[in-house]
Amino acid sequence: MAEFYFAGVDVGSLSTDVSIIDDSGKVLSEIVIPTSVNGSEAAEAAFDSALKLTNLSRDGITAITATGYGRASVAFATGKTTEISCHGVGAHQLFPKTGTVIDIGGQDSKVIQIDSRGRMLDFTMNDKCAAGTGRFLEVMANRLELDLDELSSSKNIQGESAPISSTCTVFAESEVISLLAKNTPREEIVHGLQRSIVNRIWSMVTSIGIEGEVTLTGGVAHNKGLVALLEEKLGLTLNIPENPQTVGALGGAHIARRAYHISLESGTN
């Protein structure tokens, strides 16, 4: 009996992620590498690295879905779809009761409502400015001379919070520079930055509403302080995937699997 294997390749602005699954949906390997300046090269490298963690060759992968902003650069993909669809399906696979997905990516943020099969029903997106995203946190960490682990610490959600009012990364950075010049404690600035992100996400959530359980995806889900503040703001506990950066790739692999079996049933493959 033939065995089928499927992959999702998510080329994002900061990282390129790959997930490989078998026909039962079991994850065989997952990889996250920096996208750097060339999405096509990153996709090739990440896919090869993921394959090395299995006993499979490229020819052994039945179907591949590319997603993310750089999906058009994945020449070896058999199908391509939006990251919104992939994050919905991936979140559903990990947490079947998910009705709302909050994805905080490298350059944009999304709130997605999905149905009982992980299919997108509605969404809202912030893609006009990197404020409230992974890139925003990287810029602020550099300005504060902190690494991302220090910026993500949950200890920074206690006590005073420095006011960060700008919704633009450039202006927010200027505010941070001004606060540092006033000798404002770094933990207060970090607290303020985290709260500014939570408030931005909150405004998106209120515009679309919450249905079912809420799953947080994207690399920012590793930020323990932000997660704690967001849970406090929403008044609920978030589902946090073990590998939040690969949820889109996982969803892509499952979409490839679904599409392949539909084609088999219809006789088009």
C-alpha positions as a LaTeX table, in Angstrom:
\begin{tabular}{lrrr}
\hline
Residue & $x$ (\AA) & $y$ (\AA) & $z$ (\AA) \\
\hline
Met1 & 0.00 & 0.00 & 0.00 \\
Ala2 & 1.39 & 3.37 & $-1.01$ \\
Glu3 & 2.37 & 5.79 & 1.72 \\
Phe4 & 1.70 & 9.49 & 1.33 \\
Tyr5 & 3.59 & 12.39 & 2.89 \\
Phe6 & 2.82 & 16.08 & 2.79 \\
Ala7 & 4.65 & 19.33 & 3.51 \\
Gly8 & 3.85 & 22.95 & 4.21 \\
Val9 & 6.42 & 25.68 & 3.49 \\
Asp10 & 5.72 & 29.07 & 5.08 \\
Val11 & 8.01 & 31.82 & 3.79 \\
Gly12 & 7.54 & 34.73 & 6.16 \\
Ser13 & 9.28 & 38.07 & 6.46 \\
Leu14 & 11.52 & 36.96 & 9.35 \\
Ser15 & 11.51 & 33.17 & 9.23 \\
Thr16 & 10.84 & 30.33 & 6.82 \\
Asp17 & 9.12 & 27.35 & 8.39 \\
Val18 & 8.51 & 23.81 & 7.14 \\
Ser19 & 6.31 & 21.04 & 8.51 \\
Ile20 & 6.20 & 17.49 & 7.13 \\
Ile21 & 3.38 & 15.11 & 8.07 \\
Asp22 & 2.35 & 11.58 & 7.17 \\
Asp23 & $-1.08$ & 10.60 & 5.89 \\
Ser24 & $-2.45$ & 10.24 & 9.41 \\
Gly25 & $-1.50$ & 13.84 & 10.17 \\
Lys26 & 1.41 & 12.92 & 12.43 \\
Val27 & 4.19 & 15.52 & 12.36 \\
Leu28 & 7.45 & 13.95 & 11.18 \\
Ser29 & 9.62 & 17.06 & 11.25 \\
Glu30 & 9.47 & 20.83 & 11.68 \\
Ile31 & 12.11 & 23.44 & 10.88 \\
Val32 & 12.42 & 27.21 & 11.42 \\
Ile33 & 15.24 & 29.17 & 9.79 \\
Pro34 & 15.76 & 32.89 & 9.08 \\
Thr35 & 14.35 & 34.01 & 5.72 \\
Ser36 & 17.21 & 36.46 & 5.16 \\
Val37 & 17.08 & 38.31 & 1.81 \\
Asn38 & 16.17 & 35.45 & $-0.51$ \\
Gly39 & 12.87 & 33.66 & 0.10 \\
Ser40 & 13.53 & 31.06 & $-2.59$ \\
Glu41 & 16.88 & 30.03 & $-1.09$ \\
Ala42 & 15.39 & 29.99 & 2.41 \\
Ala43 & 12.56 & 27.72 & 1.24 \\
Glu44 & 15.01 & 25.31 & $-0.39$ \\
Ala45 & 17.26 & 25.23 & 2.69 \\
Ala46 & 14.41 & 24.80 & 5.16 \\
Phe47 & 12.78 & 22.04 & 3.11 \\
Asp48 & 16.07 & 20.15 & 2.78 \\
Ser49 & 16.70 & 20.50 & 6.53 \\
Ala50 & 13.22 & 19.18 & 7.32 \\
Leu51 & 13.72 & 16.22 & 4.98 \\
Lys52 & 17.00 & 15.34 & 6.72 \\
Leu53 & 15.05 & 14.81 & 9.94 \\
Thr54 & 13.03 & 12.09 & 8.17 \\
Asn55 & 13.95 & 9.15 & 5.95 \\
Leu56 & 12.29 & 10.82 & 2.99 \\
Ser57 & 13.63 & 12.32 & $-0.22$ \\
Arg58 & 12.03 & 15.15 & $-2.16$ \\
Asp59 & 10.45 & 12.59 & $-4.47$ \\
Gly60 & 8.86 & 10.96 & $-1.44$ \\
Ile61 & 6.73 & 14.01 & $-0.64$ \\
Thr62 & 3.32 & 13.60 & $-2.25$ \\
Ala63 & 2.20 & 17.24 & $-2.21$ \\
Ile64 & 3.53 & 20.55 & $-0.90$ \\
Thr65 & 1.64 & 23.75 & $-0.07$ \\
Ala66 & 3.53 & 27.05 & $-0.01$ \\
Thr67 & 2.22 & 29.92 & 2.08 \\
Gly68 & 3.36 & 33.20 & 3.58 \\
Tyr69 & 4.24 & 36.46 & 1.89 \\
Gly70 & 6.99 & 34.71 & $-0.10$ \\
Arg71 & 4.93 & 31.72 & $-1.25$ \\
Ala72 & 5.33 & 32.68 & $-4.92$ \\
Ser73 & 9.08 & 32.03 & $-4.60$ \\
Val74 & 8.61 & 28.34 & $-3.67$ \\
Ala75 & 9.11 & 26.78 & $-7.10$ \\
Phe76 & 8.82 & 23.18 & $-5.88$ \\
Ala77 & 5.36 & 23.63 & $-4.29$ \\
Thr78 & 2.41 & 21.76 & $-5.80$ \\
Gly79 & $-0.04$ & 24.34 & $-4.45$ \\
Lys80 & $-0.07$ & 27.80 & $-2.87$ \\
Thr81 & $-2.51$ & 29.49 & $-0.50$ \\
Thr82 & $-2.72$ & 32.35 & 1.98 \\
Glu83 & $-1.24$ & 32.24 & 5.45 \\
Ile84 & $-4.67$ & 33.14 & 6.83 \\
Ser85 & $-6.08$ & 29.82 & 5.60 \\
Cys86 & $-3.02$ & 27.92 & 6.79 \\
His87 & $-3.01$ & 29.37 & 10.30 \\
Gly88 & $-6.69$ & 28.53 & 10.65 \\
Val89 & $-6.19$ & 24.91 & 9.62 \\
Gly90 & $-2.99$ & 24.54 & 11.64 \\
Ala91 & $-4.57$ & 25.94 & 14.81 \\
His92 & $-7.56$ & 23.63 & 14.35 \\
Gln93 & $-5.29$ & 20.59 & 14.04 \\
Leu94 & $-3.51$ & 21.46 & 17.28 \\
Phe95 & $-6.54$ & 22.68 & 19.23 \\
Pro96 & $-9.78$ & 21.37 & 17.64 \\
Lys97 & $-12.01$ & 23.68 & 19.73 \\
Thr98 & $-10.30$ & 26.79 & 18.32 \\
Gly99 & $-12.77$ & 29.33 & 16.99 \\
Thr100 & $-10.45$ & 32.35 & 16.95 \\
Val101 & $-6.80$ & 32.57 & 15.92 \\
Ile102 & $-4.55$ & 35.50 & 16.82 \\
Asp103 & $-1.44$ & 35.41 & 14.65 \\
Ile104 & 1.33 & 37.88 & 15.48 \\
Gly105 & 3.86 & 37.53 & 12.69 \\
Gly106 & 7.05 & 39.26 & 11.70 \\
Gln107 & 5.46 & 42.15 & 9.79 \\
Asp108 & 1.71 & 41.93 & 10.41 \\
Ser109 & $-0.92$ & 40.76 & 12.87 \\
Lys110 & $-4.19$ & 38.97 & 12.17 \\
Val111 & $-7.29$ & 37.88 & 14.04 \\
Ile112 & $-9.06$ & 35.03 & 12.26 \\
Gln113 & $-12.40$ & 33.37 & 12.94 \\
Ile114 & $-12.63$ & 29.74 & 11.82 \\
Asp115 & $-15.31$ & 27.06 & 11.64 \\
Ser116 & $-15.28$ & 23.56 & 13.14 \\
Arg117 & $-12.98$ & 22.32 & 10.34 \\
Gly118 & $-10.50$ & 25.18 & 10.57 \\
Arg119 & $-11.83$ & 27.02 & 7.53 \\
Met120 & $-11.66$ & 30.80 & 7.65 \\
Leu121 & $-14.99$ & 32.57 & 8.23 \\
Asp122 & $-13.78$ & 36.13 & 8.78 \\
Phe123 & $-10.57$ & 37.98 & 9.59 \\
Thr124 & $-9.07$ & 41.36 & 10.28 \\
Met125 & $-5.47$ & 42.30 & 9.65 \\
Asn126 & $-2.95$ & 44.99 & 10.47 \\
Asp127 & $-0.39$ & 45.21 & 7.68 \\
Lys128 & 0.07 & 48.96 & 7.35 \\
Cys129 & 2.76 & 49.23 & 10.02 \\
Ala130 & 5.04 & 46.75 & 11.77 \\
Ala131 & 4.03 & 48.05 & 15.21 \\
Gly132 & 2.82 & 45.18 & 17.37 \\
Thr133 & 4.74 & 42.52 & 15.43 \\
Gly134 & 7.90 & 40.46 & 15.72 \\
Arg135 & 9.87 & 43.08 & 13.82 \\
Phe136 & 8.62 & 45.76 & 16.23 \\
Leu137 & 9.95 & 43.76 & 19.18 \\
Glu138 & 13.30 & 43.21 & 17.46 \\
Val139 & 13.72 & 46.95 & 16.87 \\
Met140 & 12.81 & 47.76 & 20.48 \\
Ala141 & 15.07 & 45.05 & 21.90 \\
Asn142 & 18.01 & 46.52 & 19.96 \\
Arg143 & 17.18 & 50.03 & 21.13 \\
Leu144 & 16.97 & 48.87 & 24.77 \\
Glu145 & 20.11 & 46.73 & 24.38 \\
Leu146 & 18.21 & 43.64 & 25.51 \\
Asp147 & 17.96 & 40.23 & 23.90 \\
Leu148 & 14.50 & 38.93 & 22.99 \\
Asp149 & 14.43 & 36.59 & 25.99 \\
Glu150 & 14.88 & 39.54 & 28.34 \\
Leu151 & 12.24 & 41.48 & 26.44 \\
Ser152 & 9.87 & 38.51 & 26.71 \\
Ser153 & 10.20 & 37.95 & 30.45 \\
Ser154 & 6.96 & 37.82 & 32.40 \\
Lys155 & 8.65 & 39.78 & 35.22 \\
Asn156 & 8.21 & 42.93 & 33.11 \\
Ile157 & 4.41 & 42.94 & 33.43 \\
Gln158 & 4.42 & 43.98 & 37.06 \\
Gly159 & 4.66 & 47.48 & 38.47 \\
Glu160 & 4.74 & 50.73 & 36.56 \\
Ser161 & 4.22 & 50.92 & 32.80 \\
Ala162 & 5.85 & 53.64 & 30.74 \\
Pro163 & 3.41 & 55.29 & 28.31 \\
Ile164 & 4.00 & 54.22 & 24.67 \\
Ser165 & 1.27 & 55.89 & 22.64 \\
Ser166 & 2.53 & 55.67 & 19.06 \\
Thr167 & 1.11 & 53.02 & 16.73 \\
Cys168 & 4.06 & 53.42 & 14.36 \\
Thr169 & 7.37 & 51.62 & 14.94 \\
Val170 & 9.47 & 54.68 & 14.07 \\
Phe171 & 7.57 & 57.00 & 16.40 \\
Ala172 & 7.42 & 54.37 & 19.15 \\
Glu173 & 11.19 & 54.02 & 18.91 \\
Ser174 & 11.48 & 57.78 & 19.33 \\
Glu175 & 9.34 & 57.53 & 22.46 \\
Val176 & 11.64 & 54.82 & 23.83 \\
Ile177 & 14.72 & 56.98 & 23.15 \\
Ser178 & 13.06 & 59.86 & 25.01 \\
Leu179 & 12.16 & 57.63 & 27.95 \\
Leu180 & 15.72 & 56.30 & 28.17 \\
Ala181 & 17.02 & 59.89 & 28.17 \\
Lys182 & 14.79 & 60.52 & 31.20 \\
Asn183 & 16.34 & 57.49 & 32.94 \\
Thr184 & 13.05 & 55.59 & 32.90 \\
Pro185 & 13.72 & 52.03 & 34.13 \\
Arg186 & 13.98 & 49.55 & 31.28 \\
Glu187 & 11.44 & 47.21 & 32.85 \\
Glu188 & 8.86 & 50.01 & 32.80 \\
Ile189 & 9.56 & 50.66 & 29.12 \\
Val190 & 9.27 & 46.95 & 28.30 \\
His191 & 6.00 & 46.82 & 30.22 \\
Gly192 & 4.76 & 49.79 & 28.21 \\
Leu193 & 5.81 & 48.22 & 24.91 \\
Gln194 & 4.04 & 44.97 & 25.75 \\
Arg195 & 0.89 & 46.83 & 26.74 \\
Ser196 & 0.96 & 48.82 & 23.50 \\
Ile197 & 1.01 & 45.56 & 21.51 \\
Val198 & $-1.80$ & 44.08 & 23.60 \\
Asn199 & $-3.92$ & 47.20 & 23.09 \\
Arg200 & $-3.39$ & 46.99 & 19.33 \\
Ile201 & $-4.42$ & 43.32 & 19.29 \\
Trp202 & $-7.38$ & 44.11 & 21.54 \\
Ser203 & $-8.70$ & 46.69 & 19.08 \\
Met204 & $-8.54$ & 44.07 & 16.31 \\
Val205 & $-10.26$ & 41.46 & 18.47 \\
Thr206 & $-13.09$ & 43.81 & 19.39 \\
Ser207 & $-13.68$ & 44.62 & 15.71 \\
Ile208 & $-14.25$ & 40.97 & 14.81 \\
Gly209 & $-15.28$ & 39.31 & 18.08 \\
Ile210 & $-14.24$ & 36.07 & 19.75 \\
Glu211 & $-15.71$ & 32.65 & 19.01 \\
Gly212 & $-14.68$ & 29.43 & 20.74 \\
Glu213 & $-11.21$ & 28.90 & 22.16 \\
Val214 & $-8.47$ & 31.37 & 21.20 \\
Thr215 & $-5.15$ & 30.09 & 19.85 \\
Leu216 & $-2.11$ & 32.36 & 19.59 \\
Thr217 & 0.29 & 31.67 & 16.71 \\
Gly218 & 3.50 & 33.25 & 15.44 \\
Gly219 & 6.86 & 33.70 & 17.09 \\
Val220 & 5.60 & 36.41 & 19.45 \\
Ala221 & 3.68 & 33.64 & 21.27 \\
His222 & 7.04 & 32.87 & 22.94 \\
Asn223 & 6.81 & 36.25 & 24.70 \\
Lys224 & 5.59 & 35.18 & 28.15 \\
Gly225 & 5.00 & 38.71 & 29.35 \\
Leu226 & 2.88 & 39.63 & 26.35 \\
Val227 & 0.90 & 36.38 & 26.62 \\
Ala228 & 0.13 & 37.07 & 30.28 \\
Leu229 & $-1.02$ & 40.63 & 29.53 \\
Leu230 & $-3.11$ & 39.50 & 26.55 \\
Glu231 & $-4.80$ & 36.80 & 28.63 \\
Glu232 & $-5.54$ & 39.42 & 31.29 \\
Lys233 & $-7.01$ & 41.79 & 28.69 \\
Leu234 & $-9.13$ & 39.10 & 27.02 \\
Gly235 & $-10.17$ & 37.50 & 30.29 \\
Leu236 & $-9.35$ & 33.98 & 29.11 \\
Thr237 & $-6.54$ & 31.46 & 28.76 \\
Leu238 & $-4.91$ & 31.28 & 25.35 \\
Asn239 & $-3.93$ & 28.07 & 23.60 \\
Ile240 & $-0.17$ & 28.30 & 23.02 \\
Pro241 & 1.29 & 25.77 & 20.53 \\
Glu242 & 4.56 & 24.07 & 21.41 \\
Asn243 & 5.97 & 25.49 & 18.15 \\
Pro244 & 3.89 & 28.60 & 17.43 \\
Gln245 & 6.06 & 29.63 & 14.45 \\
Thr246 & 5.28 & 26.47 & 12.49 \\
Val247 & 1.48 & 26.57 & 12.76 \\
Gly248 & 1.14 & 28.08 & 9.27 \\
Ala249 & 3.44 & 25.44 & 7.78 \\
Leu250 & 1.51 & 22.71 & 9.59 \\
Gly251 & $-1.74$ & 24.06 & 8.19 \\
Gly252 & $-0.17$ & 24.12 & 4.73 \\
Ala253 & 0.78 & 20.45 & 5.03 \\
His254 & $-2.78$ & 19.52 & 6.00 \\
Ile255 & $-4.19$ & 21.59 & 3.14 \\
Ala256 & $-1.87$ & 19.72 & 0.76 \\
Arg257 & $-3.13$ & 16.44 & 2.22 \\
Arg258 & $-6.80$ & 17.42 & 1.84 \\
Ala259 & $-6.32$ & 18.65 & $-1.71$ \\
Tyr260 & $-4.51$ & 15.47 & $-2.73$ \\
His261 & $-7.22$ & 13.17 & $-1.40$ \\
Ile262 & $-9.96$ & 15.26 & $-2.98$ \\
Ser263 & $-8.16$ & 14.93 & $-6.31$ \\
Leu264 & $-7.92$ & 11.16 & $-5.83$ \\
Glu265 & $-11.63$ & 10.89 & $-5.10$ \\
Ser266 & $-12.53$ & 13.02 & $-8.10$ \\
Gly267 & $-10.15$ & 11.10 & $-10.37$ \\
Thr268 & $-8.15$ & 14.18 & $-11.35$ \\
Asn269 & $-4.86$ & 12.87 & $-9.95$ \\
\hline
\end{tabular}
